[in-house]
Amino acid sequence: EVHDLLQDYELKYCYVDRNKRTAFVTLLNGEQAQNAIQMFHQYSFRGKDLIVQLQPTDALLCITNLPASFTLEEFEELVRAYGNVERCFLVYSEVTGHSKGYGFVEYMKKDFAAKARLELLGKQLGASALFAQWMDVNLLATELIHSKCLCIDKLPSDYRDSEELLQFFSSIHKPVFCQDEGSYVGGFAVVEYSTAEHAEEVQQAADGMTINGSKVQVSFCAPGAPGRSTLAALIAAQRVMHSNQKGLLPEPNPVQIMKSLNNPAMLQVLLQPQLCGRTVKPGKLHKPGLLGEPPAME
């Protein structure tokens, strides 16, 4: 009966709990899910008004910095190694049809997702080091899965010319946020644009450009968070990977670090003192230096 009710949609999964009189279904994508909610919420079925809503999940990850040539089959193989998967998909450009280098995976259990996030964080795929983070299921709507933020990686480790960096990434569209991470890890920055379309145009033009003799990699960050929060998440992840690789510090708990990013006070701690902020105001470029001293290691 559920299949008949949803015959106009592509069902990937359907489970009916007869005791709770509830059906759990997975459709092709977020757009179909939103459409089904609009169509069937409070729809009369067998004399009852149906309640249709998105199923909450705490087992959804976004995996970024995937190689551009990475296929859906390869992505599925990568994420299934950590547990049973409810669904997974790559995000493709609506203009070119090519992969944008990131995808989503929802696991059957949160334990699987937690294991995958820890294992995938910093995992090398060719020249790319993956980044994995928890995501909100509400971001899976078609208009929200396209990121407005870019990560500029492989900058020279001593690069501190924030004014030049801003000029480089303002040539096509002016960003609303542009900031180097400014810590001892070195080598990357985050740029946020007002629309996902602007971010995509800049990514296509800037990926592989040379800055101070270094060929930089420009990739999409996970969608949903503003540039400042995205930068804080990347800083936390880089610190975890750096300390694990070098063995200089006791291994931190990355789950606690990433959860702490929901706390505004913790964001300030992560972003200071190395960040003095840079929210770019339209029509005006500021001259003062943006980066404080790198944080001291004790």
N, C-alpha and C positions, 0 to 999 in steps of 0.2 A: 504493500500500500504506500509506503514511503517512496519507493522507487517510482510508482505511478504518479504520485503527487509532484515529484521533482523530475518528471520525464524530460522537461525542456533544459535540464542542466546536466553537466557531466559529473557523475558521482564517482569519487575516488575511494570512498569508505562509507559504510553505513552500519550502525549498530543500534538495535532497539532494546532498551531496558523496559521490559513489560511491567516489572514491579513499580518502577517510578513513572511509567507511562511517558517515557522520554526517548527521543531518537537523537543519536549523535551522527552527524554526516560531515564529510569533507568534500567540498566541491573543487572544481578545477583551479579557481583562483579567488582572490579577495573581491574582485568585481562581481563574480557570480554570487558570492556569499551575500554581499550587500544587496544585490538585486533580489535574491530569494527572501531576505528579511523584509524588504519593502513589499514584496508580493504576498507573503504568507503570514506575516505578523498580524494577529487578530483575525486571521482567515477562519471562517466557520468550517469545521471538519467533524463529521459525526456528531453534530449538535453542540460541539464545544469550540470556543475561540482558541486558536493555537497561539502559543507564545514562542516566537522565533528570535533568537539572539546569537551573537558570536559567543563561542565557547571560550571561557577564560583559559589561558595556558601559561604555565611558568616554565615551559621547556622549549622555548623558541630562541634560536640563535641567528645572528647575522655573521657570515664569514666574508671578510673583505681581503683585498690584495691578492685575489686569485689571478693566475696567468690569463692573459686575454684569450688564449687559445683553448682554455679549459672548457671541456664539453659538459653537458648535463649528465651524461653517463659517468664521466670521471668524477664529477661532484657527488653524485649518488654513491659511488664506490667509496669515496673519501669519507663521507659522513656516516655511512652504514657500518663502518668499522667499530663504532662506539656504542651501538645499541639499535633497537628497533625504531624505525623512522615513521612518523605519521605522514609527513609530506616534506618535500624539499624542491627548490627551484632556483634557477639563476635569474638575475634581472637583466633584461635586454634593452638596448636603446630603441626607442620608438621611431628614431630617425634612420639609423643604419641597420637595425636588426641584429647587431653584434652584441656579445656579452659585455656588460659594464664592469666585469671583474669582481662581482660580489653576488652572494645568494643567501637564501634563508633555509633553515632546516628546523623542523619541529619534531622532537622525539616523543615516544610514547610515555617516557618517564623523565622526571626532572633529573634523576641520578645519571641517566644516559647523557643528558644535555650538559650537566656539570662536568662529567668526565671528558666529553668532546671539547668543551671550551678550554679546559686546562691543557689537553693534549694538542689542540690545534693552535693555541696561542704561541706564536713564534715559530711554528712548523715551517721548514723551508720547502718550497715547491719551485724548483729551478732557482731563479734569482730573487724570488719573492718570499718574504716572511709573512705568514698569514696572521690575521688578527680576528679574534672571535669575541663577541659580546652578546649579553642578554638583550632581547628585544621585546617590545610590547606588540601583542597580536593586532592591535588596532592600526598599526602601521602598514598592515598588509593590503590596505585598499590601494587600488591602482595609482591614484594620484599622490600617494604618500611614499611609495617604495623607491622613488627616484631621489637620490641624494643631492643636496645643495652644497655639500662640503667636499673639498679635495684635500688629499694628503700629498705634500711635496716631499718625497723621500730622496735619500742619497745626496743631500746638500753637503758641501764641505763641512767637516766637523767644527771648524773655527769660523764658519760664516755667521756674521752678525750685522750685515747691512740690511736692516729691516726696511729702510726707505727704498732701496733698490729692489728688494723682493716685492714690495707693494707695486712698484712701477712695472715690473715684469708681468705681474698677474692682473694688471689693470688695462693692458693694451687692447683687449677685446671687450671685456665688461669689468666695471669697477666692483670689487668685492665689498661686502658689508663687514667682513672680519678677515684680518690677515695677521698671523703671528707665528714666529719661530718658537720652538719649544724652549730654547735657551738654557738647557741644563747640561750636565756633564755627559749625558748620553749622546747628544748632538745629532745633527744631520736631517732633521725634518721640520716641516711647518704645516699649518692648517689654514686653508683659505675657504671662506664661505661666500656664496653668491645669493642674490635675491631670489633666483629661480633655479630649478633643476636643469632647465634648458641652457641657461647661461653657464652653469657648472660643466655641462657636457661639452659645450663648444670650446671652453677653455681647456678642458682635459684633452680633447682631441688635438688641439693646437700645441699645447705645452709639453705633453709627454715626450720625453727624450731630449728636451732642450738642454743646452749647456749653460751652467751658472758657475762662474769662477773656475772653469776647467773641469767641472764635474757634470756628467750626464745624469740629470735628475729623472726620477720616476714619479709621474703624477697619476694618482689613482683615486677612486671614489671612496669616501668614508661611509660608514653605516648611516642610513637616513634617520631622520627623526629628531636628532639633537642639534642645537645651535653650535656654531663654531667653537665657542669657548669651552663648552662641555665636552665636545668631541676631542679637543686638544688635551683636556685634562685626562680623558680616558686613555688616549694614546700615550701620554706621559707615564701614567700608572703602569700600563702594559709594558712599555719600554724598560721601565725600572725593574720590573719583575724579570723580564728576559735578560737584562744586563747582569743583574745580580746572580741569576741562575747560571749564566754562561761563565762569569768570571769567578764565582765562588767567593766573593768578597764579604758577603753578608749572609746571615741566616735566611733561609728561604721564606719569603713573606707569603701570606695567604691571599692569592689574587682574587678569590671570591669576595672576601671582605673588602678588598680595595675597590673592586668594581661596584659593589653594593653601596659603598660610601659615597659614590658619585651622585647619588640621589640627594645627598645632604648638602645644601648650599654652603654651609660653613666649611665642610670638607673640601668642596671645590676651591674655596679661597685658599685653603692651606696648600692644596696641590699646585695652584697657579701662582703662588707667591713664594719667594720673592722674585722668581725668575721672570714673571710676567707683569708688566706694568699695564697690560691691556692694549688692545687696538681694535676698537670698533670703528670702522672707517665711516666718516661722515660724508654724505654726497657733496661733491664739488670742492672738497677741501682736503689737501694732504698735509699732515702735520710733520714738522721737522724734528721735534725732540726725539731722542733715542727711546726705543720702546722696551729694550731688554735690560733687566737688572743684571747684577752679577750672578754667575752660575751658583747654585746652592753648594755650600761647603759639605764635604763628606767627613763625618766624624767617626 
